Amino acid sequence: MSVIAESYVLGVSTRRVDKLVKALGVEGISVAGLQAVGIIG
């Protein structure tokens, strides 16, 4: 999950982060979801 957080912090587009999330085998997580679990601020 740190790869996802780092991508967000570096300003990678949300569409690209979504593709990354799916490639890692996680489905249906949003920025709000990442914030809720404390991965991103």
C-alpha positions as CSV (number, residue, x, y, z in Angstrom):
1,M,0.0,0.0,0.0
2,S,2.9,2.4,0.4
3,V,3.4,2.4,-3.4
4,I,-0.2,3.7,-3.7
5,A,0.4,6.3,-1.0
6,E,3.6,7.4,-2.6
7,S,2.0,7.7,-6.1
8,Y,-0.7,9.9,-4.6
9,V,1.8,12.1,-2.8
10,L,3.8,12.5,-6.0
11,G,0.7,13.6,-7.9
12,V,0.2,10.6,-10.1
13,S,-3.3,11.0,-11.7
14,T,-6.1,9.2,-10.0
15,R,-6.8,7.1,-13.1
16,R,-3.2,5.8,-13.1
17,V,-3.4,5.2,-9.3
18,D,-6.6,3.2,-9.9
19,K,-4.9,1.1,-12.6
20,L,-2.0,0.5,-10.1
21,V,-4.5,-0.5,-7.4
22,K,-6.2,-3.0,-9.7
23,A,-2.8,-4.4,-10.8
24,L,-2.0,-5.0,-7.2
25,G,-5.2,-7.0,-6.8
26,V,-7.3,-4.5,-4.9
27,E,-10.7,-3.6,-6.3
28,G,-12.9,-0.6,-5.6
29,I,-10.7,1.5,-3.3
30,S,-11.0,5.3,-3.7
31,V,-9.0,8.3,-2.4
32,A,-11.6,8.6,0.3
33,G,-11.1,4.9,1.2
34,L,-7.3,5.4,1.4
35,Q,-7.8,8.4,3.6
36,A,-10.2,6.4,5.8
37,V,-7.6,3.7,6.5
38,G,-4.8,6.2,7.0
39,I,-2.7,5.4,3.9
40,I,-2.9,9.0,2.7
41,G,-3.6,12.2,4.5
